[in-house]
Structures are given as C-alpha cells and as structure tokens.
Amino acid sequence: MSGSALPLGVLLAFFDAPRPASAQTSQPLNPVVIAPAAPRSAATPAGNRPQGVPKRAKRTARQTAPKPLPQAVPASDVAQPTPLNGNVVAASATRLGLTVHETPASVEVVSQQQMQEQGYRTTTETAQGAVGVLAGDAGGAPASFSMRGFSFGEVNVLYNGIWVGPGDITSRVMETANLQQVEFLKGPSSLMTGLNAIGGSVNYVSRQPTTGPIQSEFDASFDSLGTYRTHYGSGGSTNISGLDYRFDVSSSKINSFIDGDYQQLGNVSGQINYRVTDDLKVFVAIDYKRDQGHAYWGTPLTTTAFSGPFSTGGVVAGSMVNAFLGGAPITGVTVDSRTTTTNYNIADNSTGALELWLRSGFELAINNQMTVKDQAYVYTAQRHWFDSETYAFNPDENAIDRDRFFVTHDQQVIGNNVDFNWNTSLYGMENRFATQLQVSQNKITFLEEGNPNSFPFDTVSVVNPSPGTYGMMFPDARYNTLDTVALSVEDRLKITPWLSLIGGVRADDFSLSRSGSNFDGTIPDGQPFTTDWKPVSYRAAAVFEPLKGLMIYGMYATAYDPAAAGIFSLAPGTSLALTSARIYEVGAKVITDDKRAEATISVYDIDRQNVYVQITNDVATLAGDVHTQGIELAAAVRPIENVKIWGNVALTDSKYGNFDVWTGNTPSNVAPVIVNAGASYRFDSWRWPTEIGGSVRHVGARYLFEDDMTVMLPYTTADLFAFVDIPGRDLPWQALDKMRVMFLVRNLTNALYAQFSDPGLPNQVLLGAPRAFELSASAKW
C-alpha cells in the first residue's frame, strides 16, 4: 500500500463508516507518549568542523462494527509480557496502537523489569541485550548508538517521542531508574521521527502514572569501581477521584575505571493524569536532569615498537595516521598496558548539563471510534565541554599530541503535537487511521573554541602525562533556529482476517537560519543565511497472518537527513541537500499460544545516497552511498515457569559504494556479527525465592575510522547475577511487600577490549570497563 493511496482510503472510510455510537465505557488513560516532537570531537579547522560539537577529527475475524481504539500499553503495564515484549506497544514505532508483534518493522522494547534484572544502569547499557545494537559513551557524544551500519547522528534519539536535535549533540549519560522502557526501532524511519532516523531511532519513555493503590519503591546499589545509585519512586491513585500520579527521584555517581573520570547524575520527574470525565483526560509532566563530571575521550593507540613488552593483544590491530601530522601510516598499533586507566585530559576539564522538560496536554474521546490527543512541550538545556579531546601518538617524539577545545550550548525547544485516531471500517473491512500535526521551534546557541593557535596545542608523555591546564579561550558564537511543521498519516486496512495493508506518509517543512561571529569580531563566511527543505517520507507494508501467533511482513520505508553535517552545523560552501535513504525488509514474528516462547527474524537491505564523509583532518567529501544488508534473529522461551532462556544474533554487511576514496570500505563501529545470549533459573520453592543467571555478548571486529586502517578486534564478555526476594513477612518493616538483594559480576573474565570509537578521534579508542562487582537492594511497599 503506497502512502499516496491513504487519503482516498480514509475518504471512502468516512462515507462507509457506521454512525458513531456514544461511548458507554470509559477507556483507560493512555501513557502520554506523544511522538515527536550535537557532541563528538578533534582537530578539524573551524571552517569544516561541525559546530556545537566538541572538536573532532573526525500484526480476528472481519468486523462489521469498529473496535474500540487501541490503547498504547507499555511493557510495565502488561500483566505478563511475552518473552520479547511483543505484546506491548512502542509508540515511537507506530501511532496506530499496534503491538510490537503487529508492527511491520523491527522493534524492540527493553522494559524497566529487564533493566533491573540485567543491571542496565544507563541508557547506553540498555543496548547490551538488543539485537545488533552497539553503544558507547564517547566523550563528546555520550549515549551514542550504532544500528544497521549507521551511528551517532544517523540514529535518532527521542524523549517520550519528541526530537530535540541530533543525538550526537543533545544526548547525555542518562540514568534508567526514571524510565519505563527504551524502544529501539531499526532502519530508516522518518515517517515516525523525521530527521536523522537512518539507522533507526531510540525512544526513552518516562515512567507513567498508574491507576490503583499507591505503590512505592526504593533501591540503592554500589560497585567495586565506586559507582553508587539511589532511587525512590511512587505512583498510584490519589484520594481525588480520577487523579493518578507518578514521581521519581534518582541520584547516582557513575565512576569510571579511568583515573579521575566520573559522572554525577541527578533526575527528578513526575506526572499527574486527571480524568475530568469518562471521555476527557488531562496531564501535566515535568522532568529535570542534571549531570556533572569529567569525560573520557579515549585511550591513545601507540605502536608495538614503542610499547614493546607492554603491548596488549586482542584489542586493536592494523595501522593509523597521526590526526595532526598526517604522513605515512604508523604500523603495528596497540594499546599500551601502562595506559589502560590513564586520563589524558587536562586537570581543569569539565562536562555537564542542566535539562528541563515541561509537558502538558489532553486526550478526548469524541466517541468509541475517534480520539484527539494534544501535547504541548517546552525543553531547555545548557550543556558544556571543556577539555583536551584528541590524543594522537607522535612516533617521532614517542609522545602524545593534544588539542584544546570547549563548547557550550544554550537550547530552547517549544512545540505542540496534535494526534487524531479513527477506528472504523471500510466496506466491512477493519480500518485504523492515525494522523499527527507537529509544530516546533528549536533554538540553540553555541559558544566554541575558535582555535586560532596551531596544532598540536601541546605534547605530553605516553606514561604518566602531565595534565596541564586549558589556557586561554577564544570563543566563536553561532546562533541557530530551526522551525518545523510536519504532518504525518498512517493507516491499516485489514482486507481479510489474515491480510493487512499498512502504510504512511509524512511531509515536513523545515526552515533553518544561522548567524554568528568569530572571537576576533569577524563574521563567518556565508553567514547569516536561511535555507529550507520540504522532504516527504513513506512507509508501506503488507502483513500476512496465516496462523494464529505468526505474522509475516514485507516493508519499504524511506528517511532523510542533512548530507553534509548535523542540521545545526550546515553552512554555505558545504552541501545543503538532504540525503535519501530507503529500506526493503521482510520478516516474521511468532508468539506461541501459551505466551511462553517468542521469536523474530528480519532480512533487510538499506541504501543511503549522497553521504558526506570526513576523509582527513581537514578534508571532507561526498561519497556515493552506504549500502547495508543484514539478518537479525531473536528468540526467547520460558520452557517452565522458573526458567528463562533468550538469545539473538545480528549479521551485518555495510559498505561504501561509488566512493572515489574508499569504495568497499566498512563504516566505523559496524560489527559483522553481534551475538547475545542469556539464561536464568528461579528457585521458587525456597522460603526466600532466589534467581541465578547470566549473559554473554560477542561483538565482531569493527573499524575505528572510515579508512579501515585500524581494527578494533572481536571481544566476548560475560556477566553473572543472583538475586534473592525476601518476602515482607521476614522483614522488620511489615509494610514492605518484599525486598530484593542482588549481586552482579560484570565482565566476568576481566576482558580488555575496545568497546566503541568516535571516528572523529581516529587515534584513540574507548576501552570497555574491567571486571566489577555490584551489590544492590530494592524494596517495594
């Protein structure tokens, strides 16, 4: 079903629709997850470097009457989620209220329960069990993801369905305690999220109010690296009829294995839902986040010739070119064992952010078939980075060349989303229709280092480097405003009980204005300027359900984003065009009748045209395309009540094509194979029920930078956990339902490995954390 056929289908549905019956029963209040709404770093000259980012080198029978409108039920509100959460709704994947199982796309939901049981403390860690997803906390772009051959700003990041900017500018290290679920939508998906959804999108969903008795919880943990976390949450119905709430507050210090590196996180969030009548519900929500600390920009690569007996095996291989000096490749790269915990940042380095979300809106059931929802929001953020970010081994001096860079963000986003859902029939065929109108204005001001000095700024020793200080700052100013109006339409027509057509179309109107001034009072070339785009994106799919619980689909979708750089880094002199990306995908999803087993498989082909690639420290060019093909398989089973077994595998082949520089090369941070597996057993018959389990993760070889010279070698890690549930009868405070005490071992074998890279820093890698032991306790009452 093509996107252009949707308006005709809706028109026919209108004339054929039965007279609406008045609502006879109240509908539960949907979680308010309204779909939408830069830093990475080193020594790129100001004219070519993306601005505002730390500096870088680089699926019943036919109905004759309409069903009630579908309700978006998050994982934590489903009485018994299926093993892969296929019976929950991911609002970021479709506005039709379809479950993950019914949606003709690759969608994963990581629930709050999974975060607790697997020990996922930050949003970055939620990717550890997801199919084919890599993530890392790059210094300038924390909580960045790589999916289906694309990474950083090519993967959209949403907050309750709202986009506030490219993830490699706006993302922060973020706690999971205040989240209800994290949703992963794979592949080009501009229909749902607009710009930047090339590799897919990641949606963070805040905890929602619940109806019923008030329930509270408290949890705390600490580990052998010095990380500690505390969280208190409460939610339920108040004494005021129809008024439900949710409140969460968390505080944590995420301590690193790198000397002096940490992130202090604080989060306060709350939401009130009020049912004014059976048909009208309103809500107000607030979310305040603060983080402060020091960023880990990576560990510099050295050579085996220099490191000698201190060279490590199994981490990296190949060669590299010094980002500052250029010249011939430096062969025999390694990580020096004496530097695996060394901090090469300056002594006065700092990174932090203050973020505030205010959201409010309503949901009105016009009748049994139609619902209108509205959400207005305001988001403000102040972010800063103040660092030496690039560490490049200089073989002539056997030392590390460094830079200096700072950037601050002052951002304000205001917007409104209006959703209309209509559940009807078309000539006796069930039809679901959804549309959304989005209007927003996104203003962001960057102050950033003008870098008038030559590079490198300084040179330090490889072992025990003297940290030094920043020195004088030369701030350039850049002012950006992005006005957006977007209209999207989705429809599902169930032609027979076993065949459905699902499609959608989205039209955007973007207007970008930029201006600025340099530290010396000069005006940047080509500024001020204004430009606009009016892209249209699609998704079309056919869904076959030959057997109960088995859904087979075929899907085509498109996406777009700026070709040359992040939306807030464009300037005349670079390409102002949008890239185009498309995906062909076929797949199958199955859930057994007893809901104890679930499996999914997808095969896809993605092509993205007109890709801008930074090929050296100061030269960038437009490549022809990036072509990615892959297979993803996931399965989970509960063979008996107290056993859980799960696993997934992703095979990915991603290449540059029609590229006069690196045709055939694989983009950075793309693993040809990723395997995750886990199992647990619960001893329910014990007085204190106990569960023990573990997981293993294997990631294949990846390239650090687009030249494919430096290989981050394959690695395998394993985690073990055990938790005990102590019932309230055995606790001093009888009001407690239970207390859970958990012990977790991360990276059991203490593997040393390269976890991720920022390709803008081609001489350093982000190492994975060593073995750590964690003890936690949580109580509910």
MOJO-V945479 format. One record per residue. N is the residue number from 1. OMEGA is omega in radians with two decimals (none if undefined). Layout:
BEGIN
{{N & OMEGA} {N & OMEGA}}
END
This chain:
BEGIN
{{1 & -3.11} {2 & 3.14} {3 & -3.07} {4 & -3.14} {5 & -3.04} {6 & -3.11} {7 & 3.12} {8 & 3.11} {9 & 3.13} {10 & -3.14} {11 & 3.10} {12 & 3.12} {13 & -3.13} {14 & -3.12} {15 & -3.09} {16 & -3.03} {17 & 3.05} {18 & 3.10} {19 & -3.12} {20 & 3.03} {21 & 3.12} {22 & -3.09} {23 & 3.14} {24 & 3.11} {25 & 3.12} {26 & 3.13} {27 & 3.13} {28 & -3.12} {29 & 3.08} {30 & 2.92} {31 & -3.09} {32 & 3.10} {33 & -3.08} {34 & -3.10} {35 & -2.81} {36 & 2.99} {37 & none} {38 & none} {39 & 2.97} {40 & -2.98} {41 & 1.75} {42 & -2.68} {43 & 3.05} {44 & 3.09} {45 & -3.04} {46 & -3.10} {47 & -3.09} {48 & -3.05} {49 & 3.02} {50 & -3.04} {51 & -3.10} {52 & 3.11} {53 & 3.04} {54 & -2.96} {55 & -3.02} {56 & 2.97} {57 & 3.01} {58 & none} {59 & none} {60 & -3.00} {61 & 3.12} {62 & -3.10} {63 & 3.00} {64 & 3.04} {65 & -3.07} {66 & 3.03} {67 & 3.00} {68 & 3.13} {69 & 3.12} {70 & -3.12} {71 & -3.14} {72 & -3.07} {73 & 3.11} {74 & -3.04} {75 & -3.06} {76 & 3.14} {77 & 3.09} {78 & -3.06} {79 & 3.10} {80 & 3.10} {81 & 3.05} {82 & -3.01} {83 & 3.11} {84 & -3.13} {85 & -3.12} {86 & -3.14} {87 & 3.06} {88 & -3.10} {89 & 3.01} {90 & -3.03} {91 & 3.14} {92 & -3.10} {93 & 3.10} {94 & 3.07} {95 & -3.12} {96 & -3.13} {97 & 3.12} {98 & 3.05} {99 & 3.08} {100 & 3.13} {101 & -3.09} {102 & -3.06} {103 & -3.11} {104 & 3.11} {105 & 3.10} {106 & -3.07} {107 & 3.04} {108 & 3.07} {109 & 3.03} {110 & -3.04} {111 & 3.08} {112 & 3.10} {113 & 3.11} {114 & 3.10} {115 & -3.13} {116 & -3.06} {117 & 3.14} {118 & 3.10} {119 & 3.11} {120 & -3.05} {121 & -3.12} {122 & 3.14} {123 & 3.06} {124 & -3.10} {125 & 3.12} {126 & 3.13} {127 & -3.00} {128 & 3.12} {129 & -3.09} {130 & -3.06} {131 & 3.01} {132 & -3.10} {133 & 3.00} {134 & 3.12} {135 & 3.12} {136 & 3.10} {137 & 3.04} {138 & -3.05} {139 & -3.12} {140 & -3.11} {141 & -3.14} {142 & 3.13} {143 & 3.07} {144 & -3.03} {145 & 3.01} {146 & -3.13} {147 & 3.02} {148 & 3.04} {149 & -3.10} {150 & -3.03} {151 & 3.14} {152 & -3.07} {153 & 3.09} {154 & 3.04} {155 & -3.07} {156 & 3.07} {157 & -3.07} {158 & 3.07} {159 & -3.03} {160 & 3.08} {161 & -3.05} {162 & 3.12} {163 & 3.12} {164 & 3.13} {165 & 3.12} {166 & -3.09} {167 & -3.12} {168 & 2.99} {169 & -2.93} {170 & -3.06} {171 & 3.09} {172 & 2.95} {173 & -2.94} {174 & 3.09} {175 & 3.10} {176 & -3.04} {177 & -3.10} {178 & -3.09} {179 & 3.06} {180 & 3.09} {181 & 3.03} {182 & -3.07} {183 & 3.09} {184 & 3.06} {185 & -2.99} {186 & 3.01} {187 & -3.14} {188 & -2.99} {189 & 3.13} {190 & 3.08} {191 & -3.06} {192 & -2.93} {193 & 3.08} {194 & -3.06} {195 & 2.90} {196 & -3.10} {197 & -3.14} {198 & 3.07} {199 & -3.11} {200 & 3.13} {201 & 3.10} {202 & -3.07} {203 & 3.08} {204 & -3.10} {205 & 3.14} {206 & 3.06} {207 & -3.02} {208 & 3.02} {209 & 3.10} {210 & 3.10} {211 & -3.10} {212 & -3.12} {213 & 3.10} {214 & 3.08} {215 & -3.11} {216 & 3.14} {217 & 3.06} {218 & 3.09} {219 & -3.14} {220 & 3.12} {221 & 3.00} {222 & 3.13} {223 & -3.02} {224 & 3.06} {225 & -3.13} {226 & 3.08} {227 & 3.01} {228 & -3.14} {229 & 3.02} {230 & -3.13} {231 & 3.01} {232 & 3.10} {233 & -3.12} {234 & 3.12} {235 & 3.13} {236 & -3.11} {237 & 3.12} {238 & 3.09} {239 & 3.08} {240 & -3.07} {241 & 3.10} {242 & -3.11} {243 & 3.11} {244 & -3.10} {245 & 2.95} {246 & 3.13} {247 & 3.11} {248 & 3.02} {249 & -3.13} {250 & 3.08} {251 & -3.12} {252 & 3.00} {253 & 3.13} {254 & -3.05} {255 & -3.09} {256 & 3.01} {257 & 3.09} {258 & -3.07} {259 & 3.04} {260 & -3.07} {261 & 3.12} {262 & 3.01} {263 & 3.07} {264 & -3.04} {265 & 3.05} {266 & -3.08} {267 & 3.03} {268 & 3.14} {269 & 3.13} {270 & 3.09} {271 & 3.07} {272 & 3.03} {273 & -3.14} {274 & 3.10} {275 & -3.13} {276 & 3.03} {277 & 3.10} {278 & -3.05} {279 & -3.05} {280 & 3.07} {281 & 3.10} {282 & 3.13} {283 & 2.99} {284 & -3.11} {285 & 3.08} {286 & 3.11} {287 & 3.12} {288 & 3.14} {289 & 3.08} {290 & 3.01} {291 & -3.10} {292 & 3.09} {293 & -3.10} {294 & -3.09} {295 & 3.03} {296 & -3.06} {297 & 3.10} {298 & 3.11} {299 & -3.08} {300 & 3.06} {301 & 3.05} {302 & 3.10} {303 & 3.11} {304 & 3.11} {305 & 3.13} {306 & -3.00} {307 & 3.07} {308 & -3.10} {309 & 3.13} {310 & 3.07} {311 & 3.14} {312 & 3.08} {313 & 3.05} {314 & -3.11} {315 & 3.13} {316 & 3.07} {317 & 3.10} {318 & -3.09} {319 & 3.13} {320 & 3.03} {321 & 3.11} {322 & -3.06} {323 & -3.13} {324 & -2.96} {325 & -3.05} {326 & 3.07} {327 & -3.07} {328 & 3.11} {329 & 3.04} {330 & -3.02} {331 & 3.07} {332 & -3.08} {333 & -3.14} {334 & 2.94} {335 & -3.14} {336 & -3.09} {337 & 3.12} {338 & -3.03} {339 & -3.00} {340 & 3.04} {341 & -3.06} {342 & 3.06} {343 & -3.13} {344 & -3.13} {345 & 3.10} {346 & -3.07} {347 & -3.10} {348 & 3.13} {349 & -3.12} {350 & 2.97} {351 & -3.11} {352 & 3.13} {353 & 2.96} {354 & -3.12} {355 & 3.13} {356 & 3.06} {357 & 2.99} {358 & -3.14} {359 & 3.10} {360 & 3.14} {361 & -3.10} {362 & 2.99} {363 & -3.09} {364 & 3.04} {365 & -3.14} {366 & 3.02} {367 & -3.10} {368 & -3.03} {369 & -2.98} {370 & 3.09} {371 & 3.03} {372 & 3.09} {373 & 3.11} {374 & 3.08} {375 & 3.02} {376 & -3.09} {377 & 3.01} {378 & 3.13} {379 & 3.06} {380 & 3.13} {381 & 2.97} {382 & -3.11} {383 & 3.06} {384 & 2.97} {385 & -3.08} {386 & -2.87} {387 & 2.65} {388 & -2.90} {389 & -3.05} {390 & 3.14} {391 & -3.04} {392 & -3.13} {393 & 3.11} {394 & -3.05} {395 & 3.12} {396 & -3.11} {397 & -3.07} {398 & -3.08} {399 & -3.10} {400 & 3.03} {401 & -3.11} {402 & 3.10} {403 & 2.96} {404 & 3.04} {405 & 3.01} {406 & 3.02} {407 & 3.03} {408 & 3.10} {409 & 2.94} {410 & -2.97} {411 & 3.04} {412 & 3.11} {413 & 3.08} {414 & -3.09} {415 & 3.12} {416 & 3.09} {417 & 3.08} {418 & -3.14} {419 & 3.05} {420 & 3.13} {421 & -3.11} {422 & 3.13} {423 & -3.01} {424 & 3.10} {425 & 3.13} {426 & -3.07} {427 & 3.12} {428 & 3.12} {429 & 3.13} {430 & -3.12} {431 & 3.05} {432 & -3.11} {433 & 3.12} {434 & 3.06} {435 & 3.12} {436 & 3.02} {437 & -3.14} {438 & 3.04} {439 & 3.14} {440 & 2.98} {441 & -3.05} {442 & 3.11} {443 & 3.10} {444 & 3.10} {445 & 3.08} {446 & 2.81} {447 & -3.05} {448 & -3.09} {449 & 3.09} {450 & 3.10} {451 & 3.11} {452 & -3.05} {453 & 3.08} {454 & -3.12} {455 & 0.00} {456 & 3.10} {457 & 3.07} {458 & -3.14} {459 & -3.12} {460 & -3.14} {461 & -3.14} {462 & -3.12} {463 & -3.12} {464 & -3.13} {465 & 3.03} {466 & -3.00} {467 & -3.09} {468 & -3.14} {469 & -3.01} {470 & -3.04} {471 & -3.06} {472 & 3.12} {473 & 3.10} {474 & -2.99} {475 & 2.88} {476 & 3.13} {477 & 3.09} {478 & -3.08} {479 & -3.05} {480 & 3.03} {481 & 3.12} {482 & 3.07} {483 & -3.06} {484 & 2.94} {485 & -3.09} {486 & 3.06} {487 & 3.12} {488 & -3.11} {489 & 3.05} {490 & 3.13} {491 & 2.99} {492 & 3.11} {493 & -3.11} {494 & -3.02} {495 & 3.06} {496 & 3.10} {497 & -3.08} {498 & -3.13} {499 & 3.10} {500 & 2.99} {501 & -3.10} {502 & 3.13} {503 & 3.14} {504 & 3.09} {505 & 3.13} {506 & 3.06} {507 & -3.14} {508 & 2.99} {509 & -3.14} {510 & 3.01} {511 & -3.11} {512 & 3.01} {513 & -3.12} {514 & 3.02} {515 & 3.13} {516 & 3.07} {517 & -3.14} {518 & -3.09} {519 & -3.11} {520 & 3.11} {521 & 3.13} {522 & 3.13} {523 & -3.14} {524 & 3.13} {525 & 3.06} {526 & -3.14} {527 & -0.01} {528 & 3.08} {529 & 3.10} {530 & 3.07} {531 & -3.14} {532 & 3.10} {533 & 3.10} {534 & -3.12} {535 & 3.06} {536 & -3.13} {537 & -3.01} {538 & 2.83} {539 & 3.12} {540 & -3.07} {541 & 2.99} {542 & -3.08} {543 & 3.13} {544 & 3.11} {545 & -3.07} {546 & -3.13} {547 & 3.09} {548 & 3.13} {549 & 3.14} {550 & 3.13} {551 & 3.11} {552 & -3.06} {553 & 2.95} {554 & -2.98} {555 & 3.01} {556 & -3.14} {557 & 3.13} {558 & 3.10} {559 & -3.10} {560 & 2.97} {561 & 3.14} {562 & -3.10} {563 & -2.91} {564 & -3.05} {565 & 3.02} {566 & -3.06} {567 & -3.11} {568 & 3.12} {569 & -3.11} {570 & 3.10} {571 & 3.03} {572 & -3.06} {573 & 2.98} {574 & 3.14} {575 & 3.09} {576 & -3.14} {577 & 3.02} {578 & 3.01} {579 & 3.02} {580 & 3.12} {581 & 3.11} {582 & 3.12} {583 & 2.87} {584 & -3.12} {585 & 2.98} {586 & -3.10} {587 & 3.10} {588 & 3.10} {589 & -3.10} {590 & 3.03} {591 & -3.13} {592 & -3.10} {593 & -3.10} {594 & 3.11} {595 & -3.14} {596 & -3.11} {597 & -3.12} {598 & 3.12} {599 & 3.07} {600 & 3.01} {601 & 3.11} {602 & 3.05} {603 & -3.01} {604 & 3.07} {605 & -3.10} {606 & 3.04} {607 & 3.10} {608 & -3.07} {609 & 3.04} {610 & -3.07} {611 & 3.12} {612 & -3.07} {613 & 3.03} {614 & -3.04} {615 & 3.03} {616 & 3.13} {617 & -3.06} {618 & 3.13} {619 & 3.08} {620 & -3.13} {621 & 3.06} {622 & 3.05} {623 & -3.14} {624 & -3.11} {625 & 2.93} {626 & -3.11} {627 & -3.10} {628 & 3.02} {629 & -3.12} {630 & 3.07} {631 & 3.10} {632 & -3.10} {633 & 3.10} {634 & 3.12} {635 & 3.07} {636 & -3.08} {637 & 2.97} {638 & -3.01} {639 & 3.00} {640 & -2.95} {641 & -3.01} {642 & 3.12} {643 & 3.04} {644 & 3.08} {645 & 3.14} {646 & 3.10} {647 & 3.09} {648 & 3.09} {649 & 3.10} {650 & 3.06} {651 & -3.04} {652 & 3.04} {653 & -3.08} {654 & -3.08} {655 & 2.92} {656 & 3.10} {657 & 3.12} {658 & -3.03} {659 & -3.04} {660 & -3.14} {661 & -3.00} {662 & 3.08} {663 & -3.14} {664 & 3.13} {665 & 3.09} {666 & 3.09} {667 & -3.12} {668 & 3.06} {669 & 3.08} {670 & -3.13} {671 & 3.12} {672 & 3.12} {673 & 3.01} {674 & -3.13} {675 & 3.05} {676 & 3.10} {677 & 3.13} {678 & 3.13} {679 & 3.06} {680 & 3.09} {681 & -3.10} {682 & 3.10} {683 & -3.06} {684 & -3.06} {685 & 3.13} {686 & 3.10} {687 & 3.03} {688 & -3.13} {689 & -3.08} {690 & 3.10} {691 & 3.08} {692 & -3.12} {693 & 3.14} {694 & 3.13} {695 & 3.09} {696 & -3.11} {697 & 3.06} {698 & 3.12} {699 & -3.12} {700 & -3.09} {701 & 3.10} {702 & 3.08} {703 & -3.14} {704 & -3.07} {705 & -3.05} {706 & 3.10} {707 & 3.11} {708 & 3.12} {709 & -3.08} {710 & -3.11} {711 & 2.94} {712 & -2.94} {713 & -3.14} {714 & 3.08} {715 & 3.09} {716 & 3.10} {717 & 3.13} {718 & 3.07} {719 & 3.07} {720 & 3.09} {721 & 3.03} {722 & 3.06} {723 & -3.11} {724 & 3.07} {725 & -3.12} {726 & -3.10} {727 & -3.08} {728 & -3.11} {729 & -3.11} {730 & -3.13} {731 & -3.12} {732 & -3.13} {733 & -3.03} {734 & 3.13} {735 & -3.13} {736 & 3.03} {737 & 3.10} {738 & 3.01} {739 & 3.10} {740 & 3.06} {741 & -3.02} {742 & 3.06} {743 & -3.06} {744 & 3.03} {745 & 3.11} {746 & 3.13} {747 & -3.02} {748 & -3.07} {749 & -3.13} {750 & -3.12} {751 & 3.01} {752 & -3.04} {753 & 3.04} {754 & -3.05} {755 & -2.98} {756 & 3.04} {757 & 2.90} {758 & -3.07} {759 & 3.02} {760 & 3.09} {761 & -2.92} {762 & 3.12} {763 & -3.11} {764 & -3.14} {765 & 3.03} {766 & -3.14} {767 & 3.05} {768 & -3.10} {769 & 3.11} {770 & 3.12} {771 & 3.11} {772 & 3.14} {773 & -3.08} {774 & 3.08} {775 & -3.14} {776 & 3.09} {777 & 3.10} {778 & -3.12} {779 & 3.10} {780 & 3.11} {781 & none}}
END
